[in-house]
Amino acid sequence: MRLPALLGGRLGGTGHQRRSGGRDMTEMGLPVDLPLPLEPPEPAEGCEVCASHDVWRTRALRAGDYSRATDHSVRIRRHDTGHGG
Ligand SMILES: [Zn+2]
């Protein structure tokens, strides 16, 4: 009686086909968006802090400094008094 040697041959190897590396990651991850500033918050009426940040935010945008502009937007939304948050 001959043993079916071929059956035992390569079953112990990699059972799964390797997935093409990396390409599937894009579907699982978040869409790659540019870090655009959020919807610009409106400064609260009568709040000097808001008004100030609004001025500086505008200047930053004109200077192309979107990082700083976003920072001012955030502070307008949630600075000390916290209105609008
Ligand atoms: Zn304010």
PDB file of the backbone (N, CA, C, O) and the ligand in Angstrom, with CONECT records:
HET     ZN  A 101       1
ATOM      1  N   MET A   1       0.846  -1.213   0.000  1.00  0.00           N
ATOM      2  CA  MET A   1       0.000   0.000   0.000  1.00  0.00           C
ATOM      3  C   MET A   1       0.871   1.249   0.000  1.00  0.00           C
ATOM      4  O   MET A   1       1.752   1.400   0.847  1.00  0.00           O
ATOM      5  N   ARG A   2       0.630   2.114  -0.924  1.00  0.00           N
ATOM      6  CA  ARG A   2       1.454   3.316  -1.004  1.00  0.00           C
ATOM      7  C   ARG A   2       0.728   4.493  -0.357  1.00  0.00           C
ATOM      8  O   ARG A   2      -0.454   4.729  -0.605  1.00  0.00           O
ATOM      9  N   LEU A   3       1.428   5.184   0.434  1.00  0.00           N
ATOM     10  CA  LEU A   3       0.819   6.362   1.062  1.00  0.00           C
ATOM     11  C   LEU A   3       0.740   7.504   0.051  1.00  0.00           C
ATOM     12  O   LEU A   3       1.670   7.714  -0.727  1.00  0.00           O
ATOM     13  N   PRO A   4      -0.354   8.228   0.063  1.00  0.00           N
ATOM     14  CA  PRO A   4      -0.465   9.395  -0.837  1.00  0.00           C
ATOM     15  C   PRO A   4       0.387  10.545  -0.341  1.00  0.00           C
ATOM     16  O   PRO A   4      -0.109  11.481   0.287  1.00  0.00           O
ATOM     17  N   ALA A   5       1.632  10.465  -0.621  1.00  0.00           N
ATOM     18  CA  ALA A   5       2.581  11.428  -0.070  1.00  0.00           C
ATOM     19  C   ALA A   5       2.287  12.863  -0.525  1.00  0.00           C
ATOM     20  O   ALA A   5       2.584  13.823   0.186  1.00  0.00           O
ATOM     21  N   LEU A   6       1.720  12.986  -1.680  1.00  0.00           N
ATOM     22  CA  LEU A   6       1.504  14.339  -2.190  1.00  0.00           C
ATOM     23  C   LEU A   6       0.507  15.108  -1.338  1.00  0.00           C
ATOM     24  O   LEU A   6       0.572  16.334  -1.245  1.00  0.00           O
ATOM     25  N   LEU A   7      -0.406  14.390  -0.722  1.00  0.00           N
ATOM     26  CA  LEU A   7      -1.404  15.102   0.078  1.00  0.00           C
ATOM     27  C   LEU A   7      -0.784  15.824   1.255  1.00  0.00           C
ATOM     28  O   LEU A   7      -1.234  16.901   1.647  1.00  0.00           O
ATOM     29  N   GLY A   8       0.239  15.232   1.809  1.00  0.00           N
ATOM     30  CA  GLY A   8       0.862  15.861   2.954  1.00  0.00           C
ATOM     31  C   GLY A   8       1.933  16.853   2.572  1.00  0.00           C
ATOM     32  O   GLY A   8       2.549  17.462   3.446  1.00  0.00           O
ATOM     33  N   GLY A   9       2.157  17.021   1.352  1.00  0.00           N
ATOM     34  CA  GLY A   9       3.314  17.779   0.905  1.00  0.00           C
ATOM     35  C   GLY A   9       3.331  19.235   1.309  1.00  0.00           C
ATOM     36  O   GLY A   9       4.227  19.661   2.037  1.00  0.00           O
ATOM     37  N   ARG A  10       2.375  19.998   0.858  1.00  0.00           N
ATOM     38  CA  ARG A  10       2.511  21.449   1.046  1.00  0.00           C
ATOM     39  C   ARG A  10       1.299  22.077   1.728  1.00  0.00           C
ATOM     40  O   ARG A  10       1.033  23.271   1.592  1.00  0.00           O
ATOM     41  N   LEU A  11       0.600  21.267   2.439  1.00  0.00           N
ATOM     42  CA  LEU A  11      -0.571  21.827   3.101  1.00  0.00           C
ATOM     43  C   LEU A  11      -0.206  22.721   4.276  1.00  0.00           C
ATOM     44  O   LEU A  11      -0.996  23.568   4.693  1.00  0.00           O
ATOM     45  N   GLY A  12       0.979  22.528   4.798  1.00  0.00           N
ATOM     46  CA  GLY A  12       1.351  23.303   5.975  1.00  0.00           C
ATOM     47  C   GLY A  12       1.804  24.718   5.662  1.00  0.00           C
ATOM     48  O   GLY A  12       2.110  25.482   6.578  1.00  0.00           O
ATOM     49  N   GLY A  13       1.850  25.069   4.438  1.00  0.00           N
ATOM     50  CA  GLY A  13       2.377  26.382   4.079  1.00  0.00           C
ATOM     51  C   GLY A  13       1.344  27.479   4.283  1.00  0.00           C
ATOM     52  O   GLY A  13       0.434  27.358   5.103  1.00  0.00           O
ATOM     53  N   THR A  14       1.501  28.510   3.548  1.00  0.00           N
ATOM     54  CA  THR A  14       0.572  29.624   3.669  1.00  0.00           C
ATOM     55  C   THR A  14      -0.762  29.232   3.073  1.00  0.00           C
ATOM     56  O   THR A  14      -0.857  28.916   1.887  1.00  0.00           O
ATOM     57  N   GLY A  15      -1.757  29.254   3.876  1.00  0.00           N
ATOM     58  CA  GLY A  15      -3.074  28.854   3.421  1.00  0.00           C
ATOM     59  C   GLY A  15      -3.753  29.930   2.614  1.00  0.00           C
ATOM     60  O   GLY A  15      -4.538  29.646   1.709  1.00  0.00           O
ATOM     61  N   HIS A  16      -3.453  31.137   2.939  1.00  0.00           N
ATOM     62  CA  HIS A  16      -4.132  32.243   2.264  1.00  0.00           C
ATOM     63  C   HIS A  16      -3.215  32.882   1.251  1.00  0.00           C
ATOM     64  O   HIS A  16      -1.992  32.908   1.390  1.00  0.00           O
ATOM     65  N   GLN A  17      -3.846  33.380   0.256  1.00  0.00           N
ATOM     66  CA  GLN A  17      -3.056  34.157  -0.679  1.00  0.00           C
ATOM     67  C   GLN A  17      -2.731  35.491  -0.044  1.00  0.00           C
ATOM     68  O   GLN A  17      -3.529  36.097   0.672  1.00  0.00           O
ATOM     69  N   ARG A  18      -1.549  35.902  -0.336  1.00  0.00           N
ATOM     70  CA  ARG A  18      -1.182  37.206   0.213  1.00  0.00           C
ATOM     71  C   ARG A  18      -1.996  38.302  -0.457  1.00  0.00           C
ATOM     72  O   ARG A  18      -2.174  38.325  -1.674  1.00  0.00           O
ATOM     73  N   ARG A  19      -2.478  39.203   0.376  1.00  0.00           N
ATOM     74  CA  ARG A  19      -3.215  40.329  -0.201  1.00  0.00           C
ATOM     75  C   ARG A  19      -2.204  41.362  -0.683  1.00  0.00           C
ATOM     76  O   ARG A  19      -1.141  41.554  -0.092  1.00  0.00           O
ATOM     77  N   SER A  20      -2.554  41.983  -1.719  1.00  0.00           N
ATOM     78  CA  SER A  20      -1.664  43.007  -2.236  1.00  0.00           C
ATOM     79  C   SER A  20      -1.490  44.082  -1.172  1.00  0.00           C
ATOM     80  O   SER A  20      -2.456  44.694  -0.716  1.00  0.00           O
ATOM     81  N   GLY A  21      -0.272  44.288  -0.800  1.00  0.00           N
ATOM     82  CA  GLY A  21      -0.025  45.108   0.378  1.00  0.00           C
ATOM     83  C   GLY A  21      -0.452  46.549   0.224  1.00  0.00           C
ATOM     84  O   GLY A  21      -0.122  47.205  -0.764  1.00  0.00           O
ATOM     85  N   GLY A  22      -1.178  47.028   1.190  1.00  0.00           N
ATOM     86  CA  GLY A  22      -1.394  48.459   1.293  1.00  0.00           C
ATOM     87  C   GLY A  22      -2.601  48.997   0.550  1.00  0.00           C
ATOM     88  O   GLY A  22      -3.206  49.981   0.974  1.00  0.00           O
ATOM     89  N   ARG A  23      -2.952  48.364  -0.542  1.00  0.00           N
ATOM     90  CA  ARG A  23      -3.983  49.014  -1.347  1.00  0.00           C
ATOM     91  C   ARG A  23      -5.338  49.050  -0.646  1.00  0.00           C
ATOM     92  O   ARG A  23      -6.133  49.968  -0.848  1.00  0.00           O
ATOM     93  N   ASP A  24      -5.583  48.055   0.162  1.00  0.00           N
ATOM     94  CA  ASP A  24      -6.893  48.024   0.825  1.00  0.00           C
ATOM     95  C   ASP A  24      -7.007  49.060   1.932  1.00  0.00           C
ATOM     96  O   ASP A  24      -8.101  49.343   2.421  1.00  0.00           O
ATOM     97  N   MET A  25      -5.898  49.610   2.314  1.00  0.00           N
ATOM     98  CA  MET A  25      -5.929  50.535   3.448  1.00  0.00           C
ATOM     99  C   MET A  25      -6.767  51.782   3.135  1.00  0.00           C
ATOM    100  O   MET A  25      -7.397  52.353   4.024  1.00  0.00           O
ATOM    101  N   THR A  26      -6.767  52.185   1.896  1.00  0.00           N
ATOM    102  CA  THR A  26      -7.457  53.429   1.587  1.00  0.00           C
ATOM    103  C   THR A  26      -8.959  53.308   1.808  1.00  0.00           C
ATOM    104  O   THR A  26      -9.633  54.285   2.133  1.00  0.00           O
ATOM    105  N   GLU A  27      -9.467  52.101   1.627  1.00  0.00           N
ATOM    106  CA  GLU A  27     -10.906  51.958   1.807  1.00  0.00           C
ATOM    107  C   GLU A  27     -11.273  51.952   3.285  1.00  0.00           C
ATOM    108  O   GLU A  27     -12.372  52.354   3.669  1.00  0.00           O
ATOM    109  N   MET A  28     -10.358  51.501   4.088  1.00  0.00           N
ATOM    110  CA  MET A  28     -10.662  51.443   5.509  1.00  0.00           C
ATOM    111  C   MET A  28     -10.403  52.772   6.205  1.00  0.00           C
ATOM    112  O   MET A  28     -11.083  53.128   7.168  1.00  0.00           O
ATOM    113  N   GLY A  29      -9.432  53.484   5.714  1.00  0.00           N
ATOM    114  CA  GLY A  29      -9.064  54.717   6.388  1.00  0.00           C
ATOM    115  C   GLY A  29     -10.009  55.849   6.056  1.00  0.00           C
ATOM    116  O   GLY A  29     -10.918  55.716   5.236  1.00  0.00           O
ATOM    117  N   LEU A  30      -9.774  56.943   6.702  1.00  0.00           N
ATOM    118  CA  LEU A  30     -10.570  58.124   6.419  1.00  0.00           C
ATOM    119  C   LEU A  30     -10.174  58.678   5.069  1.00  0.00           C
ATOM    120  O   LEU A  30      -9.028  58.539   4.643  1.00  0.00           O
ATOM    121  N   PRO A  31     -11.104  59.296   4.408  1.00  0.00           N
ATOM    122  CA  PRO A  31     -10.752  59.937   3.145  1.00  0.00           C
ATOM    123  C   PRO A  31      -9.700  61.003   3.366  1.00  0.00           C
ATOM    124  O   PRO A  31      -9.722  61.745   4.348  1.00  0.00           O
ATOM    125  N   VAL A  32      -8.793  61.053   2.436  1.00  0.00           N
ATOM    126  CA  VAL A  32      -7.685  61.985   2.610  1.00  0.00           C
ATOM    127  C   VAL A  32      -8.120  63.372   2.168  1.00  0.00           C
ATOM    128  O   VAL A  32      -8.179  63.681   0.978  1.00  0.00           O
ATOM    129  N   ASP A  33      -8.414  64.172   3.133  1.00  0.00           N
ATOM    130  CA  ASP A  33      -8.821  65.535   2.815  1.00  0.00           C
ATOM    131  C   ASP A  33      -7.731  66.499   3.228  1.00  0.00           C
ATOM    132  O   ASP A  33      -6.963  66.243   4.155  1.00  0.00           O
ATOM    133  N   LEU A  34      -7.685  67.575   2.542  1.00  0.00           N
ATOM    134  CA  LEU A  34      -6.787  68.623   2.983  1.00  0.00           C
ATOM    135  C   LEU A  34      -7.322  69.209   4.282  1.00  0.00           C
ATOM    136  O   LEU A  34      -8.532  69.263   4.502  1.00  0.00           O
ATOM    137  N   PRO A  35      -6.425  69.636   5.119  1.00  0.00           N
ATOM    138  CA  PRO A  35      -6.860  70.188   6.407  1.00  0.00           C
ATOM    139  C   PRO A  35      -7.503  71.553   6.250  1.00  0.00           C
ATOM    140  O   PRO A  35      -6.981  72.562   6.724  1.00  0.00           O
ATOM    141  N   LEU A  36      -8.634  71.568   5.585  1.00  0.00           N
ATOM    142  CA  LEU A  36      -9.321  72.833   5.420  1.00  0.00           C
ATOM    143  C   LEU A  36      -9.859  73.309   6.758  1.00  0.00           C
ATOM    144  O   LEU A  36     -10.234  72.503   7.610  1.00  0.00           O
ATOM    145  N   PRO A  37      -9.893  74.590   6.933  1.00  0.00           N
ATOM    146  CA  PRO A  37     -10.457  75.108   8.173  1.00  0.00           C
ATOM    147  C   PRO A  37     -11.932  74.764   8.274  1.00  0.00           C
ATOM    148  O   PRO A  37     -12.626  74.617   7.268  1.00  0.00           O
ATOM    149  N   LEU A  38     -12.380  74.642   9.472  1.00  0.00           N
ATOM    150  CA  LEU A  38     -13.780  74.317   9.684  1.00  0.00           C
ATOM    151  C   LEU A  38     -14.654  75.475   9.240  1.00  0.00           C
ATOM    152  O   LEU A  38     -14.180  76.559   8.899  1.00  0.00           O
ATOM    153  N   GLU A  39     -15.913  75.207   9.258  1.00  0.00           N
ATOM    154  CA  GLU A  39     -16.852  76.280   8.949  1.00  0.00           C
ATOM    155  C   GLU A  39     -16.550  77.449   9.866  1.00  0.00           C
ATOM    156  O   GLU A  39     -16.607  77.320  11.089  1.00  0.00           O
ATOM    157  N   PRO A  40     -16.232  78.579   9.278  1.00  0.00           N
ATOM    158  CA  PRO A  40     -15.785  79.690  10.111  1.00  0.00           C
ATOM    159  C   PRO A  40     -16.882  80.122  11.074  1.00  0.00           C
ATOM    160  O   PRO A  40     -17.986  80.457  10.646  1.00  0.00           O
ATOM    161  N   PRO A  41     -16.600  80.117  12.321  1.00  0.00           N
ATOM    162  CA  PRO A  41     -17.588  80.563  13.301  1.00  0.00           C
ATOM    163  C   PRO A  41     -17.758  82.066  13.237  1.00  0.00           C
ATOM    164  O   PRO A  41     -16.810  82.799  12.957  1.00  0.00           O
ATOM    165  N   GLU A  42     -18.947  82.511  13.491  1.00  0.00           N
ATOM    166  CA  GLU A  42     -19.163  83.946  13.502  1.00  0.00           C
ATOM    167  C   GLU A  42     -18.842  84.487  14.881  1.00  0.00           C
ATOM    168  O   GLU A  42     -19.233  83.913  15.897  1.00  0.00           O
ATOM    169  N   PRO A  43     -18.126  85.597  14.904  1.00  0.00           N
ATOM    170  CA  PRO A  43     -17.825  86.196  16.200  1.00  0.00           C
ATOM    171  C   PRO A  43     -19.091  86.676  16.882  1.00  0.00           C
ATOM    172  O   PRO A  43     -19.991  87.223  16.245  1.00  0.00           O
ATOM    173  N   ALA A  44     -19.144  86.466  18.171  1.00  0.00           N
ATOM    174  CA  ALA A  44     -20.318  86.898  18.917  1.00  0.00           C
ATOM    175  C   ALA A  44     -20.392  88.415  18.953  1.00  0.00           C
ATOM    176  O   ALA A  44     -19.381  89.108  19.063  1.00  0.00           O
ATOM    177  N   GLU A  45     -21.591  88.897  18.861  1.00  0.00           N
ATOM    178  CA  GLU A  45     -21.762  90.347  18.863  1.00  0.00           C
ATOM    179  C   GLU A  45     -21.351  90.923  20.204  1.00  0.00           C
ATOM    180  O   GLU A  45     -21.695  90.413  21.270  1.00  0.00           O
ATOM    181  N   GLY A  46     -20.604  92.000  20.103  1.00  0.00           N
ATOM    182  CA  GLY A  46     -20.235  92.710  21.311  1.00  0.00           C
ATOM    183  C   GLY A  46     -19.076  92.083  22.063  1.00  0.00           C
ATOM    184  O   GLY A  46     -18.681  92.580  23.118  1.00  0.00           O
ATOM    185  N   CYS A  47     -18.530  91.005  21.539  1.00  0.00           N
ATOM    186  CA  CYS A  47     -17.410  90.372  22.233  1.00  0.00           C
ATOM    187  C   CYS A  47     -16.105  90.846  21.610  1.00  0.00           C
ATOM    188  O   CYS A  47     -15.832  90.585  20.438  1.00  0.00           O
ATOM    189  N   GLU A  48     -15.319  91.530  22.391  1.00  0.00           N
ATOM    190  CA  GLU A  48     -14.074  92.071  21.864  1.00  0.00           C
ATOM    191  C   GLU A  48     -13.092  90.961  21.501  1.00  0.00           C
ATOM    192  O   GLU A  48     -12.322  91.075  20.547  1.00  0.00           O
ATOM    193  N   VAL A  49     -13.137  89.912  22.267  1.00  0.00           N
ATOM    194  CA  VAL A  49     -12.218  88.812  21.988  1.00  0.00           C
ATOM    195  C   VAL A  49     -12.522  88.205  20.626  1.00  0.00           C
ATOM    196  O   VAL A  49     -11.623  87.949  19.824  1.00  0.00           O
ATOM    197  N   CYS A  50     -13.794  87.983  20.387  1.00  0.00           N
ATOM    198  CA  CYS A  50     -14.204  87.439  19.092  1.00  0.00           C
ATOM    199  C   CYS A  50     -13.804  88.378  17.966  1.00  0.00           C
ATOM    200  O   CYS A  50     -13.257  87.957  16.947  1.00  0.00           O
ATOM    201  N   ALA A  51     -14.085  89.643  18.168  1.00  0.00           N
ATOM    202  CA  ALA A  51     -13.786  90.625  17.123  1.00  0.00           C
ATOM    203  C   ALA A  51     -12.299  90.631  16.821  1.00  0.00           C
ATOM    204  O   ALA A  51     -11.885  90.697  15.664  1.00  0.00           O
ATOM    205  N   SER A  52     -11.519  90.563  17.859  1.00  0.00           N
ATOM    206  CA  SER A  52     -10.076  90.568  17.681  1.00  0.00           C
ATOM    207  C   SER A  52      -9.609  89.345  16.903  1.00  0.00           C
ATOM    208  O   SER A  52      -8.804  89.436  15.976  1.00  0.00           O
ATOM    209  N   HIS A  53     -10.137  88.210  17.310  1.00  0.00           N
ATOM    210  CA  HIS A  53      -9.743  86.986  16.610  1.00  0.00           C
ATOM    211  C   HIS A  53     -10.221  87.010  15.175  1.00  0.00           C
ATOM    212  O   HIS A  53      -9.565  86.473  14.282  1.00  0.00           O
ATOM    213  N   ASP A  54     -11.360  87.631  14.959  1.00  0.00           N
ATOM    214  CA  ASP A  54     -11.877  87.698  13.600  1.00  0.00           C
ATOM    215  C   ASP A  54     -10.946  88.509  12.720  1.00  0.00           C
ATOM    216  O   ASP A  54     -10.692  88.156  11.569  1.00  0.00           O
ATOM    217  N   VAL A  55     -10.449  89.581  13.268  1.00  0.00           N
ATOM    218  CA  VAL A  55      -9.521  90.421  12.503  1.00  0.00           C
ATOM    219  C   VAL A  55      -8.254  89.642  12.178  1.00  0.00           C
ATOM    220  O   VAL A  55      -7.780  89.631  11.042  1.00  0.00           O
ATOM    221  N   TRP A  56      -7.726  88.995  13.197  1.00  0.00           N
ATOM    222  CA  TRP A  56      -6.473  88.267  12.981  1.00  0.00           C
ATOM    223  C   TRP A  56      -6.664  87.061  12.072  1.00  0.00           C
ATOM    224  O   TRP A  56      -5.767  86.675  11.324  1.00  0.00           O
ATOM    225  N   ARG A  57      -7.846  86.480  12.155  1.00  0.00           N
ATOM    226  CA  ARG A  57      -8.111  85.344  11.284  1.00  0.00           C
ATOM    227  C   ARG A  57      -8.128  85.797   9.831  1.00  0.00           C
ATOM    228  O   ARG A  57      -7.582  85.131   8.952  1.00  0.00           O
ATOM    229  N   THR A  58      -8.757  86.929   9.596  1.00  0.00           N
ATOM    230  CA  THR A  58      -8.807  87.449   8.233  1.00  0.00           C
ATOM    231  C   THR A  58      -7.406  87.747   7.719  1.00  0.00           C
ATOM    232  O   THR A  58      -7.066  87.451   6.573  1.00  0.00           O
ATOM    233  N   ARG A  59      -6.615  88.331   8.583  1.00  0.00           N
ATOM    234  CA  ARG A  59      -5.241  88.639   8.164  1.00  0.00           C
ATOM    235  C   ARG A  59      -4.469  87.366   7.858  1.00  0.00           C
ATOM    236  O   ARG A  59      -3.707  87.295   6.894  1.00  0.00           O
ATOM    237  N   ALA A  60      -4.680  86.374   8.692  1.00  0.00           N
ATOM    238  CA  ALA A  60      -3.964  85.108   8.491  1.00  0.00           C
ATOM    239  C   ALA A  60      -4.376  84.465   7.170  1.00  0.00           C
ATOM    240  O   ALA A  60      -3.537  83.929   6.446  1.00  0.00           O
ATOM    241  N   LEU A  61      -5.661  84.522   6.862  1.00  0.00           N
ATOM    242  CA  LEU A  61      -6.135  83.946   5.611  1.00  0.00           C
ATOM    243  C   LEU A  61      -5.525  84.667   4.425  1.00  0.00           C
ATOM    244  O   LEU A  61      -5.118  84.046   3.443  1.00  0.00           O
ATOM    245  N   ARG A  62      -5.467  85.966   4.529  1.00  0.00           N
ATOM    246  CA  ARG A  62      -4.895  86.725   3.422  1.00  0.00           C
ATOM    247  C   ARG A  62      -3.416  86.415   3.256  1.00  0.00           C
ATOM    248  O   ARG A  62      -2.869  86.475   2.155  1.00  0.00           O
ATOM    249  N   ALA A  63      -2.785  86.084   4.371  1.00  0.00           N
ATOM    250  CA  ALA A  63      -1.360  85.753   4.311  1.00  0.00           C
ATOM    251  C   ALA A  63      -1.137  84.295   3.924  1.00  0.00           C
ATOM    252  O   ALA A  63      -0.002  83.841   3.779  1.00  0.00           O
ATOM    253  N   GLY A  64      -2.242  83.571   3.760  1.00  0.00           N
ATOM    254  CA  GLY A  64      -2.094  82.169   3.382  1.00  0.00           C
ATOM    255  C   GLY A  64      -1.757  81.264   4.545  1.00  0.00           C
ATOM    256  O   GLY A  64      -1.399  80.101   4.358  1.00  0.00           O
ATOM    257  N   ASP A  65      -1.871  81.799   5.741  1.00  0.00           N
ATOM    258  CA  ASP A  65      -1.536  81.006   6.919  1.00  0.00           C
ATOM    259  C   ASP A  65      -2.812  80.364   7.464  1.00  0.00           C
ATOM    260  O   ASP A  65      -3.419  80.855   8.416  1.00  0.00           O
ATOM    261  N   TYR A  66      -3.197  79.266   6.842  1.00  0.00           N
ATOM    262  CA  TYR A  66      -4.473  78.649   7.205  1.00  0.00           C
ATOM    263  C   TYR A  66      -4.416  77.993   8.571  1.00  0.00           C
ATOM    264  O   TYR A  66      -5.429  77.861   9.259  1.00  0.00           O
ATOM    265  N   SER A  67      -3.234  77.591   8.945  1.00  0.00           N
ATOM    266  CA  SER A  67      -3.092  76.990  10.267  1.00  0.00           C
ATOM    267  C   SER A  67      -3.442  78.002  11.350  1.00  0.00           C
ATOM    268  O   SER A  67      -4.176  77.704  12.292  1.00  0.00           O
ATOM    269  N   ARG A  68      -2.907  79.183  11.195  1.00  0.00           N
ATOM    270  CA  ARG A  68      -3.183  80.217  12.177  1.00  0.00           C
ATOM    271  C   ARG A  68      -4.643  80.660  12.102  1.00  0.00           C
ATOM    272  O   ARG A  68      -5.276  80.930  13.123  1.00  0.00           O
ATOM    273  N   ALA A  69      -5.161  80.731  10.892  1.00  0.00           N
ATOM    274  CA  ALA A  69      -6.558  81.139  10.732  1.00  0.00           C
ATOM    275  C   ALA A  69      -7.484  80.153  11.440  1.00  0.00           C
ATOM    276  O   ALA A  69      -8.447  80.548  12.097  1.00  0.00           O
ATOM    277  N   THR A  70      -7.184  78.894  11.299  1.00  0.00           N
ATOM    278  CA  THR A  70      -7.987  77.879  11.971  1.00  0.00           C
ATOM    279  C   THR A  70      -7.893  78.035  13.478  1.00  0.00           C
ATOM    280  O   THR A  70      -8.872  77.859  14.203  1.00  0.00           O
ATOM    281  N   ASP A  71      -6.718  78.363  13.921  1.00  0.00           N
ATOM    282  CA  ASP A  71      -6.526  78.552  15.353  1.00  0.00           C
ATOM    283  C   ASP A  71      -7.421  79.676  15.865  1.00  0.00           C
ATOM    284  O   ASP A  71      -8.023  79.565  16.933  1.00  0.00           O
ATOM    285  N   HIS A  72      -7.501  80.742  15.105  1.00  0.00           N
ATOM    286  CA  HIS A  72      -8.359  81.852  15.522  1.00  0.00           C
ATOM    287  C   HIS A  72      -9.824  81.453  15.462  1.00  0.00           C
ATOM    288  O   HIS A  72     -10.622  81.853  16.309  1.00  0.00           O
ATOM    289  N   SER A  73     -10.165  80.676  14.471  1.00  0.00           N
ATOM    290  CA  SER A  73     -11.548  80.216  14.389  1.00  0.00           C
ATOM    291  C   SER A  73     -11.924  79.401  15.621  1.00  0.00           C
ATOM    292  O   SER A  73     -13.013  79.539  16.177  1.00  0.00           O
ATOM    293  N   VAL A  74     -11.002  78.562  16.022  1.00  0.00           N
ATOM    294  CA  VAL A  74     -11.263  77.739  17.199  1.00  0.00           C
ATOM    295  C   VAL A  74     -11.435  78.618  18.432  1.00  0.00           C
ATOM    296  O   VAL A  74     -12.294  78.363  19.277  1.00  0.00           O
ATOM    297  N   ARG A  75     -10.625  79.632  18.522  1.00  0.00           N
ATOM    298  CA  ARG A  75     -10.686  80.491  19.711  1.00  0.00           C
ATOM    299  C   ARG A  75     -11.939  81.355  19.708  1.00  0.00           C
ATOM    300  O   ARG A  75     -12.478  81.704  20.759  1.00  0.00           O
ATOM    301  N   ILE A  76     -12.389  81.691  18.511  1.00  0.00           N
ATOM    302  CA  ILE A  76     -13.655  82.415  18.456  1.00  0.00           C
ATOM    303  C   ILE A  76     -14.759  81.514  18.991  1.00  0.00           C
ATOM    304  O   ILE A  76     -15.658  81.956  19.707  1.00  0.00           O
ATOM    305  N   ARG A  77     -14.669  80.286  18.638  1.00  0.00           N
ATOM    306  CA  ARG A  77     -15.731  79.374  19.015  1.00  0.00           C
ATOM    307  C   ARG A  77     -15.692  79.039  20.499  1.00  0.00           C
ATOM    308  O   ARG A  77     -16.728  78.888  21.147  1.00  0.00           O
ATOM    309  N   ARG A  78     -14.501  78.929  21.013  1.00  0.00           N
ATOM    310  CA  ARG A  78     -14.428  78.439  22.386  1.00  0.00           C
ATOM    311  C   ARG A  78     -13.305  79.102  23.160  1.00  0.00           C
ATOM    312  O   ARG A  78     -12.387  78.433  23.635  1.00  0.00           O
ATOM    313  N   HIS A  79     -13.378  80.383  23.281  1.00  0.00           N
ATOM    314  CA  HIS A  79     -12.432  81.042  24.165  1.00  0.00           C
ATOM    315  C   HIS A  79     -13.070  81.137  25.556  1.00  0.00           C
ATOM    316  O   HIS A  79     -14.059  80.472  25.864  1.00  0.00           O
ATOM    317  N   ASP A  80     -12.473  81.975  26.357  1.00  0.00           N
ATOM    318  CA  ASP A  80     -12.805  81.984  27.784  1.00  0.00           C
ATOM    319  C   ASP A  80     -14.293  81.873  28.084  1.00  0.00           C
ATOM    320  O   ASP A  80     -14.725  81.003  28.840  1.00  0.00           O
ATOM    321  N   THR A  81     -15.062  82.756  27.485  1.00  0.00           N
ATOM    322  CA  THR A  81     -16.482  82.769  27.820  1.00  0.00           C
ATOM    323  C   THR A  81     -17.211  81.558  27.262  1.00  0.00           C
ATOM    324  O   THR A  81     -18.245  81.138  27.783  1.00  0.00           O
ATOM    325  N   GLY A  82     -16.661  81.011  26.205  1.00  0.00           N
ATOM    326  CA  GLY A  82     -17.206  79.755  25.712  1.00  0.00           C
ATOM    327  C   GLY A  82     -18.529  79.866  24.983  1.00  0.00           C
ATOM    328  O   GLY A  82     -19.207  78.858  24.785  1.00  0.00           O
ATOM    329  N   HIS A  83     -18.902  81.037  24.591  1.00  0.00           N
ATOM    330  CA  HIS A  83     -20.140  81.124  23.832  1.00  0.00           C
ATOM    331  C   HIS A  83     -19.977  80.500  22.462  1.00  0.00           C
ATOM    332  O   HIS A  83     -18.885  80.475  21.894  1.00  0.00           O
ATOM    333  N   GLY A  84     -21.032  80.022  21.968  1.00  0.00           N
ATOM    334  CA  GLY A  84     -20.998  79.424  20.637  1.00  0.00           C
ATOM    335  C   GLY A  84     -20.485  77.994  20.638  1.00  0.00           C
ATOM    336  O   GLY A  84     -20.425  77.362  19.583  1.00  0.00           O
ATOM    337  N   GLY A  85     -20.115  77.475  21.795  1.00  0.00           N
ATOM    338  CA  GLY A  85     -19.610  76.120  21.799  1.00  0.00           C
ATOM    339  C   GLY A  85     -20.668  75.171  22.285  1.00  0.00           C
ATOM    340  O   GLY A  85     -20.429  73.966  22.360  1.00  0.00           O
TER     341      GLY A  85
HETATM  342 ZN    ZN A 101     -16.277  85.901  22.128  1.00  0.00          ZN2+
END
